[in-house]
Amino acid sequence: MKTKFVRRKTRKFVNFISKPFIYFKFNPNLISVMSLFAIVAFYPLLDKGYFIFASLMILLNGLFDVIDGNVARARGKSSKFGQFLDRTIDKVSDSLILAAFMVYGLISIPLGLYTLITMFLATNVTANMEGVLNLKISDAVSMRFFRTLILIVGVAIGQFWIMFVILAIISSYSLFYRFGLACYLYYIKK
């Protein structure tokens, strides 16, 4: 999914929910860390079967993820460390959310691990494209928005197996697409 397209379509909403954080001069890095508290709350909710509330914690985590960058840009506080922290917390959040389903026996370990590993490999390919090959694509391709929506809906309706199959397919597609794009940009456009 095109990151710029999603940002353009959600800009007004993100600006609106960011206003209090900008007004009260929240540190964007603190907002990034706050997203982890939603994951801490997610675990017992999922364990007790409160799926609607668990899905709301995933939503809250995702909202903090978009608010932090918006606040950083609005307050002139964007930094390389902030980008690093945001990306790292994204991966921690994603892995903790997916791991919860395996921990509580709500999904098979092979399917859970496959989904988790392909998701990490896809983001690793992007990191290597940028860091090793000096190819910039992170503004062109982002699956995190889709993953978060699928998690919110899948948890809310309690359809974990279907949710993980969809996430596995999307992660696999993303991995092969990004790897192919890296090869194309490096060898063909060289």
Secondary structure, DSSP 8 states (H G I E B T S, - for coil): --HHHHHHHHHHHHHHHHHHHHHTT--HHHHHHHHHHHHHHHHHHHHTT-HHHHHHHHHHHHHHHHHHHHHHHHTT---HHHHHHHHHHHHHHHHHHHHHHHHTTSS-HHHHHHHHHHHHHHHHHHHHHHHTS----TTT---HHHHHHHHHHHHHHT-HHHHHHHHHHHHHHHHHHHHHHHHIIIII--
